[in-house]
Amino acid sequence: MKRNRLLMAYQSSQQLSSWLISLAVMGVGCTKAHLSHNLLSPNNNDMSRKVHSFLIVFILCLIGVFPFKTLAAEYPEFQSSHFRRPFAVLGDTQQTSKREQVVLNRELNIRETQLILQYIGRENIDLLVHLGDAVFNGSSRKQWKKFDRLMKPIINMGIPVLLTLGNHEYLGANSQALKNVKKRFPQIKRKSWYKRIYLQLGLLFLNTNKEDLGREMWSEQTQWFKDELEHMRTDESISGILVFAHHPPFTNSEVTGDEKDVQEGFLKSFYESKKTLAFTTGHAHGYEHFFKKEKHFIVSAGGGGPRVKYLSSTQKRHQDLYRNEEGARPFNYLIIDQDGLRVTIAVKGFDKIDRRLRQIDRIEIPFP
């Protein structure tokens, strides 16, 4: 019901703004024609120009005041009390740059990104978590507008989107890049790391861009992470904790390696907490599943960024529980559900040629 009201309000505001702007444009035309016909003296011509200028300013005010083909302000907000259903996780929807296509011969997956969001829109979910690298150039307004259009099926359903910042969110001029992000995702206006409660789950969202954060903020975040884990340990309403970030502590990707900053900053606390269940990241475009020290590590970066190849069985750095492909892996997303006993993660994906959706992995994690 809430989603329907949100969509109806948005459509009504769009119709109202379009109607008022059309009316003003007609007024400009009619007024100009009338004045040109009847007011021929120099003084009257000056009056005509003033009236014409006033109406143009009026149109610009309407465009600024009323929403006019701008989805950025319409991203639904997270309200944990309204959630009863599973949630989806998606990573790395950025489009391949021209240089990557020409110089590095990397694939372009615009259609696949559109399709994966259509598939997610058909899921029975209450939330979408985005693992970062939503666009290629974070400072590009044009690319963010394209992202808004891609997200339209999700937005129109009233589904909130929670973002972790990837390296591409910082690409370009940092001030403009972060402005573009904060315009759409108000949860990171004050801090780029945060927590949410989703039924029995504590959700922790990290910013793993250490260089962009700087030493002081990075230290503040790592301490916050320790404190939140301790707070959630003593909260009896929380049965388990999921951590979301962009950069993976572990990967067998040929393009990127293990992220030492993430390992050193967060894993000790993550391992020590009895309630932590999984550390889920993006960045390495594909899908991987590792199990270390009784904890799950998932890389789900299959939202359309150019897919990577993986190290061969003799060269790989870590034992991957997903063993189906050594080449480019399916485009993918996660559906995370919970009951009183466990968290269930269904990994769904499709291939470049065969685009039929299928389940490519399933993970069940009991609550401690």
LOLUMRO-157334 format. One record per residue: z, x, y of N, C-alpha, C in turn; chain. Coordinates in steps of 0.1 Angstrom, whole numbers. Atoms other than C-alpha are relative to their C-alpha. Example, Ala and Ser with C-alpha at 12.3 -4.5 7.8 and 13.67 -1.06 7.14 Angstrom:
PT;0;9;-12;78;123;-45;0;9;12;A
PT;0;-9;-11;71;137;-11;8;-8;11;A
END
This chain:
PT;0;8;-12;0;0;0;0;9;13;A
PT;-1;-9;-12;9;28;24;-13;7;2;A
PT;12;-7;-1;-23;46;16;-11;-9;7;A
PT;9;10;-5;-43;14;24;2;-2;15;A
PT;-3;1;-14;-26;10;57;-4;12;8;A
PT;4;-12;-6;-32;46;66;-15;0;2;A
PT;14;0;-1;-69;43;59;-5;-11;9;A
PT;5;10;-9;-73;10;77;3;3;15;A
PT;-3;-4;-14;-55;24;108;-10;10;5;A
PT;9;-10;-4;-77;54;108;-14;-6;3;A
PT;13;6;-2;-109;33;104;0;-8;13;A
PT;0;9;-12;-98;9;132;0;9;12;A
PT;0;-9;-12;-91;38;156;-14;6;2;A
PT;13;-5;-1;-125;52;148;-10;-10;6;A
PT;8;11;-5;-142;18;154;3;-3;15;A
PT;-4;3;-14;-122;13;186;-6;11;10;A
PT;5;-11;-8;-131;47;200;-15;0;2;A
PT;15;1;0;-168;43;191;-4;-12;9;A
PT;4;12;-8;-169;8;207;2;3;15;A
PT;-3;-3;-14;-152;20;240;-10;10;5;A
PT;9;-11;-5;-174;51;242;-14;-6;2;A
PT;13;6;-2;-206;30;236;0;-9;12;A
PT;-1;9;-12;-194;5;263;-1;8;12;A
PT;1;-8;-12;-189;33;287;-13;6;3;A
PT;14;-6;-1;-223;49;280;-9;-11;6;A
PT;8;11;-6;-239;15;286;3;-3;14;A
PT;-4;2;-14;-219;12;318;-7;10;9;A
PT;6;-10;-8;-232;45;330;-15;-3;2;A
PT;14;3;-2;-268;35;323;-3;-12;9;A
PT;2;12;-8;-265;1;339;4;3;15;A
PT;-4;-3;-14;-246;14;369;-10;9;7;A
PT;9;-10;-6;-270;42;375;-13;-7;4;A
PT;12;8;-3;-300;18;373;2;-9;12;A
PT;-3;9;-11;-284;-7;396;1;7;13;A
PT;-1;-7;-13;-274;18;422;-13;7;5;A
PT;13;-6;-4;-307;36;421;-10;-10;6;A
PT;9;10;-5;-325;3;428;5;-6;13;A
PT;-5;7;-12;-302;-11;455;5;9;11;A
PT;-7;-8;-9;-286;18;472;-9;12;4;A
PT;10;-10;-3;-313;38;490;3;10;11;A
PT;-3;-9;-11;-296;53;520;7;12;-5;A
PT;-6;-12;4;-282;89;519;15;-3;-4;A
PT;-14;2;3;-246;76;520;2;-8;-13;A
PT;-1;8;12;-252;51;492;-4;9;-12;A
PT;3;-9;11;-269;78;471;12;9;-4;A
PT;-12;-8;3;-238;99;475;10;-8;-8;A
PT;-9;9;8;-217;69;463;-5;-1;-14;A
PT;5;1;14;-240;66;433;4;11;-8;A
PT;-3;-12;8;-234;101;423;15;0;-3;A
PT;-15;1;2;-196;96;427;3;-9;-12;A
PT;-3;10;11;-196;65;405;-5;6;-13;A
PT;5;-5;13;-218;82;379;9;11;-5;A
PT;-9;-11;5;-195;113;378;13;-6;-5;A
PT;-12;6;5;-165;90;374;-1;-5;-14;A
PT;2;6;13;-179;72;344;-2;11;-10;A
PT;1;-11;9;-188;106;328;13;5;-4;A
PT;-14;-4;2;-152;117;332;7;-10;-9;A
PT;-7;10;8;-141;84;317;-4;1;-14;A
PT;4;-2;14;-162;90;286;7;12;-6;A
PT;-6;-12;5;-148;125;282;15;-3;-3;A
PT;-14;3;2;-113;111;285;2;-8;-13;A
PT;0;8;12;-120;85;258;-1;9;-13;A
PT;2;-9;11;-133;113;235;13;8;-3;A
PT;-12;-8;2;-101;133;241;12;-9;-5;A
PT;-12;8;3;-76;104;238;-1;-7;-14;A
PT;2;7;13;-91;85;208;-6;10;-10;A
PT;5;-8;11;-98;102;174;-15;-3;-1;A
PT;15;1;0;-136;109;173;-5;10;-10;A
PT;5;-9;11;-148;123;140;9;12;-2;A
PT;-9;-11;1;-117;145;138;10;-3;-11;A
PT;-10;3;11;-98;145;105;12;9;0;A
PT;-11;-10;0;-75;174;113;14;-7;2;A
PT;-12;6;-3;-48;151;127;4;-11;-10;A
PT;-2;11;9;-51;126;98;5;5;-14;A
PT;-6;-4;13;-37;148;70;13;-7;-2;A
PT;-12;8;2;-10;126;55;12;10;-2;A
PT;-12;-8;0;26;139;57;7;-2;-14;A
PT;-8;0;12;48;148;27;13;-8;2;A
PT;-12;7;0;76;123;20;4;-2;-14;A
PT;-3;-1;15;93;130;-13;5;-13;-6;A
PT;-5;12;6;109;96;-16;-11;-10;-5;A
PT;11;9;4;75;80;-21;-7;4;-13;A
PT;8;-5;11;64;101;-50;6;-4;-14;A
PT;-4;4;13;65;89;-86;-10;6;-11;A
PT;11;-3;9;33;103;-101;-2;15;-1;A
PT;2;-15;1;20;138;-111;-6;5;13;A
PT;7;-6;-11;5;162;-86;-10;11;-4;A
PT;11;-10;3;-25;185;-85;2;13;7;A
PT;0;-14;-6;-29;222;-78;-14;5;0;A
PT;14;-5;-2;-61;237;-65;0;13;8;A
PT;0;-12;-8;-69;272;-52;-14;5;3;A
PT;12;-8;-4;-97;291;-33;-12;-9;0;A
PT;12;9;-2;-122;265;-21;-9;7;11;A
PT;8;-6;-10;-137;290;4;-15;2;-5;A
PT;14;-2;4;-175;292;4;-4;15;1;A
PT;4;-14;1;-192;325;-4;-8;4;13;A
PT;7;-4;-13;-203;344;28;-14;5;-3;A
PT;14;-5;2;-239;355;34;0;14;-5;A
PT;-1;-14;4;-229;391;30;3;1;-15;A
PT;-3;0;14;-213;384;-4;-12;-4;-9;A
PT;11;5;7;-244;365;-15;-11;11;-1;A
PT;11;-9;0;-269;391;-4;3;14;-5;A
PT;-4;-14;3;-251;425;-7;7;1;-14;A
PT;-8;0;12;-227;417;-36;-5;-9;-11;A
PT;6;9;10;-249;391;-54;10;-9;-6;A
PT;-10;9;5;-220;367;-57;-5;-15;1;A
PT;5;14;1;-225;330;-66;5;-8;12;A
PT;-3;10;-10;-225;301;-41;3;-13;-8;A
PT;-5;11;8;-205;271;-54;4;-12;9;A
PT;-4;11;-8;-206;245;-27;0;-13;-7;A
PT;0;12;8;-216;217;-51;12;-1;-9;A
PT;-11;0;9;-189;227;-75;13;-3;7;A
PT;-12;4;-8;-162;225;-48;0;-15;3;A
PT;1;14;-3;-174;191;-38;4;-8;-13;A
PT;-2;7;13;-173;180;-75;14;1;-4;A
PT;-13;-2;5;-139;194;-82;10;-9;8;A
PT;-8;9;-9;-124;174;-52;-3;-14;-4;A
PT;2;14;5;-141;143;-65;8;-3;-12;A
PT;-8;2;13;-125;148;-99;15;-2;4;A
PT;-14;1;-3;-91;154;-83;3;-14;7;A
PT;-2;13;-6;-96;122;-62;1;-12;-10;A
PT;-1;11;10;-99;102;-94;13;1;-8;A
PT;-13;-1;8;-66;115;-108;10;-9;6;A
PT;-11;9;-5;-35;94;-105;11;9;5;A
PT;-10;-10;-6;-16;118;-82;6;-5;13;A
PT;-6;3;-13;7;116;-52;0;12;9;A
PT;-1;-12;-8;3;152;-39;-11;10;-5;A
PT;9;-11;3;-22;181;-38;6;13;6;A
PT;-4;-13;-4;-10;217;-36;-12;9;1;A
PT;11;-9;-2;-36;241;-22;6;15;1;A
PT;-5;-14;2;-30;278;-32;-6;10;10;A
PT;5;-9;-11;-48;292;-1;-14;4;-2;A
PT;14;-3;-2;-82;305;10;-8;-13;-1;A
PT;7;13;-2;-92;270;20;-14;2;5;A
PT;13;-3;-6;-121;285;40;-2;15;0;A
PT;3;-14;0;-138;319;42;6;7;13;A
PT;-4;-6;-13;-131;326;79;10;-10;7;A
PT;-10;9;-5;-98;311;90;-1;-3;15;A
PT;1;2;-14;-106;315;127;-13;-9;4;A
PT;12;7;-3;-139;295;124;3;-15;0;A
PT;-2;14;-1;-135;259;136;-11;-7;-8;A
PT;11;6;7;-169;251;121;3;-1;-15;A
PT;-3;0;14;-157;261;86;11;-9;-3;A
PT;-11;9;2;-125;241;90;-5;-14;0;A
PT;5;14;0;-145;210;99;-7;-3;-13;A
PT;6;2;13;-165;215;67;11;-3;-10;A
PT;-11;2;10;-132;217;48;5;-14;2;A
PT;-5;13;-3;-121;185;65;-9;-11;-7;A
PT;9;9;6;-152;168;52;1;0;-15;A
PT;-2;-2;14;-147;182;17;13;-8;-4;A
PT;-13;6;3;-111;168;18;0;-15;2;A
PT;0;14;-4;-121;134;29;4;-10;-11;A
PT;-5;9;11;-117;118;-6;15;0;-2;A
PT;-14;-1;1;-82;131;-7;8;-7;11;A
PT;-6;5;-12;-73;122;28;0;-15;1;A
PT;2;14;-1;-87;87;26;10;-8;-10;A
PT;-10;6;10;-63;80;-4;14;2;5;A
PT;-14;-2;-5;-33;91;17;8;10;-7;A
PT;-7;-10;8;-25;120;-5;3;12;8;A
PT;-4;-12;-8;-5;148;13;-5;13;-7;A
PT;5;-13;5;-18;184;10;10;10;5;A
PT;-9;-11;-4;7;213;10;-8;13;-3;A
PT;8;-13;1;-9;248;16;9;12;0;A
PT;-5;-13;-1;1;283;9;-11;8;7;A
PT;10;-8;-7;-16;308;32;-6;11;-8;A
PT;7;-11;6;-42;331;17;-5;10;10;A
PT;5;-11;-9;-58;362;31;-11;-5;9;A
PT;11;5;-8;-88;342;43;5;-9;11;A
PT;-5;7;-11;-66;320;64;3;9;12;A
PT;-2;-9;-11;-59;351;85;-13;7;5;A
PT;12;-7;-3;-95;362;86;-5;-3;14;A
PT;4;3;-14;-109;366;122;12;2;9;A
PT;-11;0;-10;-87;362;152;12;-7;-5;A
PT;-12;6;6;-52;356;139;5;-12;7;A
PT;-6;11;-8;-41;333;168;-8;-12;-2;A
PT;9;12;2;-71;310;164;1;-5;-15;A
PT;-1;4;14;-69;311;126;13;-8;-3;A
PT;-12;7;3;-33;301;125;1;-14;8;A
PT;1;13;-8;-40;274;152;-7;-10;-9;A
PT;8;9;8;-66;259;129;8;-5;-12;A
PT;-8;4;11;-42;259;100;11;-10;4;A
PT;-11;9;-4;-12;244;118;-4;-13;5;A
PT;6;13;-5;-34;217;133;0;-10;-12;A
PT;2;8;12;-39;204;97;13;-1;-8;A
PT;-11;0;10;-7;214;79;13;3;8;A
PT;-12;-2;-9;24;208;101;12;6;-7;A
PT;-11;-6;7;47;220;74;2;15;3;A
PT;-1;-14;-2;40;256;84;0;3;15;A
PT;0;-3;-15;43;252;122;11;10;4;A
PT;-11;-9;-4;77;269;123;0;12;-8;A
PT;0;-11;9;76;291;92;-11;-2;-10;A
PT;11;1;10;48;299;68;4;0;-14;A
PT;-6;2;14;71;296;38;10;-12;1;A
PT;-8;13;-1;90;264;30;3;-5;-14;A
PT;-3;7;13;104;242;2;-2;-14;1;A
PT;1;14;1;99;207;-10;7;-4;-13;A
PT;-6;6;12;117;185;-36;-10;-11;-5;A
PT;10;9;6;94;166;-60;7;-5;-12;A
PT;-7;6;11;115;143;-82;11;10;-5;A
PT;-10;-10;5;134;168;-105;-3;14;3;A
PT;4;-13;-2;115;198;-93;2;5;14;A
PT;0;-7;-12;122;223;-66;-13;8;2;A
PT;12;-7;-2;90;236;-51;1;10;12;A
PT;-2;-10;-10;90;269;-32;-14;6;3;A
PT;13;-4;-4;59;279;-12;2;13;8;A
PT;-1;-13;-6;55;316;-2;-12;4;8;A
PT;11;-6;-7;34;335;23;0;15;-5;A
PT;1;-14;6;23;367;4;-9;9;7;A
PT;8;-9;-8;3;382;32;10;10;8;A
PT;-10;-8;-6;28;410;39;-4;7;12;A
PT;4;-7;-12;7;430;63;-1;-9;12;A
PT;1;9;-12;0;400;85;13;-6;4;A
PT;-13;5;-4;36;388;84;8;11;8;A
PT;-8;-11;-6;50;422;93;13;2;-8;A
PT;-12;-3;8;81;439;79;12;-9;2;A
PT;-12;9;-3;107;418;96;-1;-13;-6;A
PT;2;14;5;93;384;87;-1;1;-16;A
PT;0;-1;15;86;396;51;14;1;-5;A
PT;-14;-2;4;122;407;48;8;-13;1;A
PT;-7;14;-2;134;373;62;-4;-9;-11;A
PT;5;9;11;112;355;36;6;3;-13;A
PT;-5;-4;13;124;375;6;15;-4;-1;A
PT;-14;4;0;160;368;16;1;-15;-1;A
PT;1;15;1;152;331;21;-3;-4;-14;A
PT;3;4;14;137;330;-14;12;2;-9;A
PT;-12;-2;8;169;344;-29;10;-11;3;A
PT;-9;10;-4;190;320;-10;-3;-14;-5;A
PT;5;13;5;169;290;-20;2;-2;-15;A
PT;-2;0;14;170;299;-56;15;-2;-4;A
PT;-15;2;3;208;301;-55;4;-14;4;A
PT;-3;13;-4;210;268;-36;-5;-10;-11;A
PT;5;10;10;188;250;-62;7;2;-13;A
PT;-8;-2;12;208;266;-90;12;-9;-1;A
PT;-12;8;0;238;247;-79;-3;-15;3;A
PT;4;14;-3;219;214;-71;-3;-7;-13;A
PT;1;6;13;224;192;-101;-12;-10;-1;A
PT;11;9;0;195;169;-91;-13;8;-3;A
PT;12;-8;3;170;198;-96;1;6;-14;A
PT;0;-4;14;161;205;-132;-8;13;-2;A
PT;8;-12;2;135;232;-127;-7;4;14;A
PT;5;-5;-12;118;253;-100;-14;6;-3;A
PT;13;-5;1;81;260;-95;-3;8;13;A
PT;3;-9;-12;69;288;-71;-15;0;1;A
PT;14;0;-3;35;287;-54;-3;11;11;A
PT;4;-11;-9;18;316;-36;-15;2;-2;A
PT;15;-3;1;-17;330;-30;-3;12;-9;A
PT;3;-13;7;-16;366;-44;8;1;-13;A
PT;-6;0;13;-9;369;-81;7;14;-3;A
PT;-7;-13;4;17;395;-93;-7;6;-12;A
PT;7;-5;12;-4;398;-125;-14;-6;-1;A
PT;14;4;2;-42;396;-131;-8;10;-8;A
PT;10;-9;7;-69;411;-153;-13;0;7;A
PT;13;1;-8;-96;405;-126;-5;14;2;A
PT;7;-12;-3;-121;433;-122;-1;2;16;A
PT;2;0;-15;-122;425;-84;13;4;7;A
PT;-13;-2;-6;-85;425;-75;10;5;-11;A
PT;-10;-5;10;-54;441;-92;13;-8;2;A
PT;-13;6;-1;-18;432;-96;5;3;15;A
PT;-6;-1;-14;0;426;-62;14;5;-1;A
PT;-13;-7;0;28;451;-60;10;-6;10;A
PT;-9;5;-10;42;436;-29;7;-13;-5;A
PT;-6;12;6;47;403;-47;10;3;-11;A
PT;-9;-5;11;62;420;-77;14;4;6;A
PT;-12;-6;-5;87;439;-56;8;-9;9;A
PT;-7;9;-10;95;411;-31;7;-12;-7;A
PT;-5;13;5;101;382;-54;3;-1;-15;A
PT;-1;2;15;100;388;-92;14;2;-5;A
PT;-13;-3;5;135;402;-96;9;-13;1;A
PT;-7;12;-2;150;370;-81;-5;-11;-9;A
PT;6;11;8;125;348;-100;4;2;-14;A
PT;-4;-2;14;134;364;-134;15;-4;-2;A
PT;-14;2;1;171;361;-127;4;-15;0;A
PT;-4;14;-1;171;324;-119;-3;-7;-13;A
PT;2;7;13;176;302;-150;-9;-12;2;A
PT;8;13;-2;158;272;-134;-15;3;3;A
PT;14;-3;-3;125;290;-125;-8;-2;-13;A
PT;8;3;12;97;278;-148;-13;7;1;A
PT;13;-6;-1;64;291;-134;-3;5;14;A
PT;4;-6;-12;49;313;-107;-15;-2;0;A
PT;14;4;0;15;298;-98;-7;5;13;A
PT;7;-6;-11;-11;316;-76;-15;-2;-1;A
PT;14;1;-1;-47;318;-66;-6;14;1;A
PT;5;-13;-4;-68;347;-52;-10;6;-10;A
PT;9;-6;10;-84;360;-85;-8;-12;-5;A
PT;8;13;2;-112;334;-88;-3;-2;-14;A
PT;1;4;14;-108;319;-122;12;-6;-5;A
PT;-12;5;6;-80;310;-146;6;10;-9;A
PT;-8;-9;9;-53;331;-163;14;-6;-2;A
PT;-14;5;3;-20;324;-180;7;11;-8;A
PT;-8;-11;6;6;351;-187;14;-6;-2;A
PT;-14;4;3;41;348;-202;8;13;-1;A
PT;-8;-12;-1;66;375;-192;15;-3;2;A
PT;-15;2;-1;104;376;-196;4;-14;0;A
PT;-2;14;1;104;340;-206;-4;-9;11;A
PT;5;7;-11;86;329;-175;-15;-1;0;A
PT;15;1;0;50;316;-170;-5;4;13;A
PT;7;-4;-12;26;331;-146;-15;-6;-1;A
PT;13;7;0;-5;310;-138;-9;4;12;A
PT;10;-3;-11;-36;320;-118;-10;-11;-1;A
PT;10;11;-1;-56;289;-108;-7;1;13;A
PT;8;-2;-12;-82;300;-83;-15;-4;-3;A
PT;13;5;4;-111;279;-95;-6;-10;8;A
PT;5;11;-9;-119;258;-65;-14;2;6;A
PT;13;-2;-5;-153;273;-58;-3;13;6;A
PT;3;-13;-4;-149;308;-45;-7;8;-11;A
PT;9;-7;10;-173;333;-63;9;5;-11;A
PT;-9;-3;12;-158;337;-98;-1;15;-4;A
PT;-1;-14;3;-147;371;-110;-3;2;-15;A
PT;0;-4;14;-152;389;-143;13;7;-3;A
PT;-13;-5;4;-123;401;-163;-1;13;-8;A
PT;0;-12;8;-114;434;-179;-1;-3;-15;A
PT;2;3;14;-124;437;-215;14;2;-8;A
PT;-12;1;8;-98;434;-243;7;14;-1;A
PT;-6;-13;1;-93;472;-245;5;5;14;A
PT;-4;-5;-13;-89;476;-207;9;-9;8;A
PT;-8;10;-7;-70;445;-197;15;5;2;A
PT;-14;-4;-4;-36;451;-180;11;-9;-6;A
PT;-11;10;4;-18;420;-194;-6;-8;-12;A
PT;4;9;11;-20;398;-225;-1;-14;6;A
PT;3;13;-5;-37;366;-214;1;-11;-11;A
PT;-1;11;10;-27;334;-233;-13;-9;0;A
PT;13;7;0;-61;319;-222;-10;10;-5;A
PT;9;-10;7;-85;336;-246;-14;-5;-2;A
PT;13;6;3;-116;315;-244;-12;8;5;A
PT;11;-7;-6;-138;335;-221;4;13;7;A
PT;-2;-12;-7;-140;371;-209;-9;1;13;A
PT;9;0;-11;-168;364;-184;6;-10;11;A
PT;-4;10;-10;-167;339;-155;6;-12;-7;A
PT;-7;12;6;-142;311;-163;-3;-13;7;A
PT;4;13;-6;-145;274;-156;7;-2;14;A
PT;-6;5;-12;-139;259;-122;12;-9;-4;A
PT;-12;7;5;-104;244;-125;10;-4;10;A
PT;-11;4;-7;-74;227;-112;11;-4;-10;A
PT;-12;3;8;-39;218;-125;5;-14;3;A
PT;-8;13;-2;-22;184;-130;14;2;-6;A
PT;-13;-2;4;15;188;-132;8;-12;0;A
PT;-8;12;2;37;161;-146;14;4;-5;A
PT;-14;-3;4;74;159;-155;6;-12;-6;A
PT;-8;11;5;98;138;-175;15;6;0;A
PT;-14;-5;0;135;142;-182;2;13;-8;A
PT;-2;-11;8;129;170;-206;-8;12;3;A
PT;9;-11;-1;100;191;-196;-10;-2;12;A
PT;12;0;-9;71;200;-172;-12;2;-8;A
PT;13;-1;7;36;195;-185;-11;3;10;A
PT;11;-4;-9;7;213;-169;-13;-1;-8;A
PT;13;2;6;-28;201;-179;-10;8;9;A
PT;10;-7;-8;-55;225;-168;-14;-5;-3;A
PT;13;7;2;-88;208;-163;-11;8;7;A
PT;11;-8;-6;-122;224;-156;-14;-4;-5;A
PT;14;2;4;-160;225;-159;-7;12;3;A
PT;9;-12;-1;-188;250;-161;-10;-2;11;A
PT;11;0;-10;-216;259;-137;-11;-9;-5;A
PT;11;8;5;-242;243;-159;5;-14;-6;A
PT;-6;12;5;-222;217;-179;12;-4;9;A
PT;-10;4;-10;-202;199;-152;9;-11;-5;A
PT;-9;10;5;-185;175;-175;15;5;0;A
PT;-14;-4;-1;-147;177;-169;6;0;-14;A
PT;-7;-1;13;-126;188;-199;13;7;2;A
PT;-12;-7;-1;-91;201;-205;-2;13;-7;A
PT;2;-14;5;-92;239;-209;13;6;-4;A
PT;-13;-5;5;-55;245;-214;11;-10;3;A
PT;-11;9;-1;-22;228;-217;13;8;-1;A
PT;-13;-8;1;13;242;-210;12;-10;1;A
PT;-12;8;0;46;225;-218;12;10;2;A
PT;-11;-9;-3;77;241;-203;13;-9;0;A
PT;-12;8;0;111;226;-212;9;4;11;A
PT;-10;-3;-10;138;223;-186;11;8;-6;A
PT;-11;-8;6;166;248;-191;12;-8;-2;A
END
